[in-house]
Amino acid sequence: MLPLLLVSMDVSVLYFAIPAISADLAPTATQLLWIFDIYAFVLAGLLMTMGSLGDRIGRRRLLLIGAAAFGAASLVAAYATSAGMLIAARAVLGVGGATLMPSTLGLTRALFPDPRQRATAIALWSGVMTAGIALGSVLSGVLVEFFWWGSVFLVNLPAMALLLVLGPILLPEARDPAPGRYDWPSVPLSLAAVLPVVYGLKEIPPQGWNVRYVVAITVGLLFAALFVHRQRTAAHPMISPALLRGPGFAPAVLLNLLAAFGTMGSALFTTQYLQSVLGKSAMEAALWALLPTVPIGLAAPAATALVQRGVPRGRVVAAGFAVAASGYALLTLAGTDSLALVLTASGVLACGMVMVMSQLTDLAITAAPADRAGSASSLLETGAEFGGALGMAVLGALGTAVYQRGIPSSAPDPAHETLGGALAAAGRLPGRAGDALATVAREAFTDGMRAAAVAGTVLLAGAAVLAAVTLRRVRPRKDAEPAEPFSASAV
């Protein structure tokens, strides 16, 4: 749970540090998006590599290696002196995070061979992951209130040190007893497939159609085709195609991607709304943002209890998507002074997503053989991380486009980049001119948030229908007996 908590916290730990980072490092709008997105993009690109590697060298060993890398990168990020340096440090954090996430879920698969116990454990795992995202934003608000923005990274150091000390004592080793030779050519292919596509999709909405962005997407798709071909023809592929033939595994990966898209796409707006639109301090915004997480702890166990009592899993997942879509629908009604409405919408959305993700994770991990749990979890998490980063990029770009159209052409240039830039520019203008610019910018940002919420509502409503159809007849296999979860080197 500890490494999972920290990795998920790092997804959101910068949310309330945006104004401080903007003031200190003066990033452009594109650099600000990369500071957010590079962590998730690198993590998504390397998850398959690290999950497969963990199955071979041992998931506990990979977990400890990742903890050391994550701690070192956190130290560099804390004392970054430029936007480029912070982006680079976040990229290395993504490398470390890619070793941690599949290891935690793979070890959970090995520790709980009994299906009912595993379902409960995975529900808790999903709750911790979601709580980490919420806690990361709260922690950043508290720390930024009393310290400098770099302190949000320093909290990783004692936790990773604790993991390095206690991990070898408390965690048993788990690995594939006959993994075969490692497929090194798939490593660059996976990265070359993910990163160019994400780059192009990020840049086209705010910048407009440009030849280099179209070329980037095309190149990424070509490498994706090569990666798939490699997995189908290699003697020992990084990701065995047999995984996708497990009952319900492929639909679980796709639906989990859509869930992550909706979750992270909304978080980017609601956190900025609390701080920049409503004018809350970092501390106030963080504490208000904590309220929607209160019911989350009940959502995943409730969904698991329904499935264990005989409610078809497909119906539970579809219901979770419908609940989340209603949260987005509420968000479309927000104005520039709608604190209660935005918090309610966030809570409803989060509860629905936790219901969905806990059930999809259990379905995917149960469908995979125990000795490939690392690869299976990495493929599931790759989809989730890619979906989350893509949600922030696509919905963020949509919101930015609507925001920029709402800013008068006569406004200072920084006002056209971000809401933070507009508020800073408004503070330098005299009297009513500054107040007018701030009001217009807040209204434009809220318009952008509502536009993104409309898109999110449509997406999640469609996902509910897709879940009901694709999971209607899925019956994941049950483990008849424990399947050698630990290697001979287990502690």
N, C-alpha and C positions, 0 to 999 in steps of 0.2 A: 504493500500500500504506500509506503514512504516514497519510493522513486516515482510511482505513478502520480502521487499528489504533487510532487515538485514539477514533473514534466507538464502536467495539465495546468498548473499555476503559471508556468512561463508563457502559456498561450495568451493569458490575459493580464499579466503582471504590468504591462506598459500602458493599459487603458487610461488610468488616471494620472499617468506621468507625462501624457502628451504635451500639455502646456509647458511644463518645466523643460522637457527635451527640446521643444520648439524654441523656447527662449534661449537655452544654453547652446545648442548645436546648430540652430537655424537651418533645419533640413528643408528641402523643397517638398512639394506635395508628393512627388514620385518617391523621393527618399523616405518620406514618412510612411508611405505604404510598404516600401521594402523593409523598413525597420520592423513593421508588424509581420509581414508575410514571409520573409526569408527563413525564419525559424521553422515555420510549418512546411514551407516548400522543400527545404533540405531534408527535414525529418521525413516527409512523404517520399522523397526520392530514394532515401537510404533504408527505409523500414524493411523492404523485402530482402535487401542485402543482409541486414543485421539479423532478421528473423531466421533466415537460412543459415547464417553463420552460427547463431546461438544453438541451433539444432545439432551442429557439428562439434563445436568446441565446448558446449555446455552453457545452459542459460544462466546459471549462477555466475560463471566466470565472465560472460559477456556483460552481465549486470554490473559487476564490480569494475570492469574496465570502463564502462560508460559512466559510472559514478565519478571516477577520477577525471575523465574528460569534461564532464558537465560542470564540475566544481571549478576546474581551471578556466574554462570559458566564461563562467559567471564572474570571476575575478576581473578578467579583461573587460567584460561589458560594463562592470560597475565603474571603471575609471576611463571609459572611452572619452576621447577628446574631440571627436568629429563624428558626423553622421556616417561617413564611410567606415570608420573604425567600429562603430556600434553595429552596423549592418554585418560586418565581418565576424564580430564576436557572436552575434545572434546566429549566424550560419554555423559556427562551430558548436554552439549550444544545440542546434538542430542535429548535428552529427551525434553528439552525446545522447540526446533524447531518443534518437533512432535505435540506440542499443538498449535503452531502458524499457521502452513500452512493450515490445514483443516479449521481452524476458519476463516481465511481470505476469502477463496473461498466460504465457507458456508454462510458467511455474504453477499458476493457479490450476491449469488443466491437469498437471501432474500430481498436485497435492490432493485433488478431490476426484478420484475415479468414480465415486458414486454420483449418478446423474442429478439426484435431488439436492445433494450437498453442493455439487458444482453450480447448479442453477442459483442457489442462495448466495454462494461465494461471488459469482459473477454479477449478481444484482448489487452486492455491496461494492464490488470493483467498479461498476458503472456509477454508483452513487459517489464514490470517492473521486472519480475522474471529473464528474460534473461539479462536485463541491470544490475541487481544486481550481477549476476555472473561475468559480465565484470568489473563492478565497484569495486568488491571485489579485483580482481587481481591488478587493477590500484592503488587502495587505499593502498594495501599491498606494492606495489613498492615504492610509495611516502613515506610511513611511515618508511619502512626499510631503505630508503636512508638517512633519517634524525634522526631516533630514533632506538630503539632496536626492535626486532621482536615481542615482546609481545604487543607492541602498537597497532598491528592490531586487537586485541581483545577489547582494551579499548574504541574504537569508538562505541561499542555497548551500553555502559552504558548511555550516555546522551539520546540516541534515545529511549531506553527502559524506562527511567525515564519519558520522554515526553509522551510515549504511556500510561504509568500508570496514568498520570495526566489527559490527554485529552480523553482517551478511555471511561471512564464512562460518560463523558459529551456528546461526539459526536456520539458514536455508540449505536444503539438500541440493545436490547437483542433479540435473536432468538433461539428457541429450539423446539423440538418435543413435542407437547402437551400431547401425550400418548405413551411414549417410552417403557414402560414395565420394568421389572427388568433387571439390568445390568448383562451381561454374563461374570462374572469374570474368569471362567476357560479358556475362549478363550484368555486371556491376555498372560499367559505363553506359551500357544500353539502357538500363532503367533510368539513370540520371538524364541521359540525352532525350529520353521520351517525355519525362515529366517537366523539366525546367523550361525548355523553349515554348511549350504549349501554354504554360502558366504565364510566362512573360508576355506572350502575345495577347492573351486574354485580358491581362491586367492593363495593358497599355492602350488597346484599341478603344474602349469606351470613353476615357477622358481625353485621349489625344486624337481620335479619329482614325479612319482607315489609312494605313501607311504600308508601303511595300514591305518594309523590314519586319513589321509585326505579322503580316500574312505569311511571309517566308518562315518566320520563327515557328508559327503554329504548324505549317506544312512540314517543316523539318522534324519537329517533335512527333507528329503523327507517323511519319515514315520510320523514325526510330522505334516508336511503339509497335509498329507492325513487325519490325526486325526482332524486337524483344519477344513478342508472342511467338514468332517463328522459331526463335532460339529455344524457347521453353518446350515447344512441341517436338523438336528434333534432337536436342542434346541428350546424351546418354544419362547424364546426372544434372537435370535442370535445377536452377535456383528455386523456382516455384513449380512443383509438379502439376501438370494439367489435371491429374487425377483428383486434386483438391476441389476443383470446380465441379466435379461430378458428384461430390458428396451431397446428400439430400438437403436441399435448401441453402447450400453454401453460397452459390453465385447470387441468388436473389438477396441474401443477407448482406453481401458486400455492397451491392448496388443501392439497396435501401438505406444502409448505414451511411453511405456517401451522401445521399439526399438529406438525411437527418442532420449530419454535420454541417452541410451547406446552410440549412435553415438556422441552425443554432448559432454558428459563428457570424453569419451575416447580420443577425439582429443585434448581437452583443456590441458590434462596432458602433452602432447608432445610439443605443440606449445609454451606454456609459458616457458618451460625449454629450448626449442630451441633458443628463443630470448636471454635468459640470458646466458646460458652455452655454446651454440654452436657459436652464433654470438658474444659473449663477451660483450653484453650490460650490463650496470649497472642496478640495480633494477629500478631506476627512468626511464631510457631510455626505458627499456623493457616494463614497465607499460604504458608509453605514446604511444609507437608503438602499443601495444596491444589494445589501445583504438580505433584505426582507423577502424578495422573491425566492430565495433559496430555501426558506424554511420548510415548505411542503415537499421539496425534492426528495428528502430522505424517506418519504413514505411511498413515492411513486414507483420506484423499481421493485421493492418488496411486494407491493400490491399487485403489480403486473405478474410477478413470478407466482404469487399465490393463486391468481386467477388461472394461469396455465396449469399449475399443479392440481387444481380442482376440476380440470376437464374442459375449460374454455379453450377453443382452438387458438393456437398461437397467432395465426394470421389475423383473426379478429382483434386480438389484443394489440397487435402492432398497428393495424389499420385505425383502431380507436385512438392510439397514441398519436398518430399523425393527424387525425381529425382534431384532437385536443390542441395540438401545437398550432395547427392552421387557424383555430379560433383565437389563439393568442396573437398571431400576426394580424388577424382581422380587427381585433381590438386596437392594435397599434395604428391602424389606418385612421382612427378617429382622434388621434392625439393633436393637440394644439401646442402653442408655445408655453402653456402653463397647465400641464396635465400630469402632474406628478403621480397621483393615485392611479390614473388610467395606465400610464406607462409601466408602473411597478406591477400592477395586476396582469397586464399583458405579458410581461417578462416572466412572471411566475407560472402562468398558464402554459406558455410556450415551453419553459424548462421542464415542467412536469411531463408534458406529452413527449418530449424528446428523450427523457430518461426512461420512460416506459418503452419506447421504441428501441433505444440502444441496448438496454439490458437484455431484452428478448432476442434481438438480432445477434448479439455477441454470444449468448448461450447457444443459439442455434448453430452458428458458424463453428464454434469450438467443439461442440458435440459431434458435428458432422465430420470433423477431421480426425485422422488417427493420432493417438497420443504421441508417437515419435515425431510427428510433423506439427506439433502444436505451435512451435515458434514460427514456422513458415505460414501456418494458417492465421495466426494472430497478426503477423506482420502484414499479410495481404488485406485483412479486415481493417487494420489501422491505417494502412496506406490509403485505402479508399476514404476513411474518415478524415485523415489529415488533409488529403487533397481536396475533399469536399469542403472542409472547414475553411481552408485557405482560399479556395475558389469562391466560397460564399462571401467572404470578406472582400475579395477582389471585385467580383461581379456586382454584388449588391452595393458595395462601397462605391464602385465606379458609377453605377446608376444614380445613387444618391448624390454623388459629386456633380454629375452632369446636370441634374435638376437644380442643385444648389447654385451652380455657376450661371445657369440661365436666369436665376432670380436676383443676381447681383447687378446693379446698374453699371453700364460700361464706364461711367465717369468715376467709379470707385477706385481707390488706390489698387495697384497690382496685387499686393498681398491678400486683399479681400477676395480676389477671384480664385485664390488657391485653396484655402481652407477656412473654416469658421474661426479657428484660433487666430489666423492671420487677419481676418476681418475685425475681430474684437481688438486685436493689438493696434490695428490701423485706426479704429474708431477712438481708441484712447488717446491718440495723438492729434485728433481733430478738435477744433474748438467747439464748445457748447452744443447747440442743437444738431450740428452737422455730424458730430460723433455719435450722439444718441440715435439719430436717424439711421446711420449706417449699421449700428449694432442691432437695431430692431429689424431692419431689412435682412441682415445676415442670419439672425435667429429664425426668422420666418422662412427664409430660403432653405436653411438646414432642415427644419421640420417638414417642409414640403418634400425634400429629398428622402427623409426617413419614411414618410407616408408612401412615397412611390416604391421604395424598397419593400415596405410591408405588403403592398398589393402583390408584388411579384412573389414574395414569400408565401402569401396565402394561397395563391394559385399553385405554386410548386408543391406545397405540403398537402393540399387537397388532392392533387394528382397522385402523390406518393401514397396516400391512404387507399386510393382505388387500386394502385399497382400492388400494394401489399396484400390486399384482400384477394387479388387474383393469383399472384405468384406463390403465395404461401398457403393457399386453400387446402392443398392435399399433401403438404410437407409433413412427414413423420420422421424426425431425426432418430437415428439408431440409438439404442440404449446399450450401455456397456454391460455385458453379461458378467464380467468380472474385471478386477483391476488388471491393466495391461502394462505391467512392468514400468511404472512411471519413473523410476530412478535408475541411473546407470550403476555399474559396479563400483564406481568411485563415490557413491552417495555417502553423505556424512551420517 
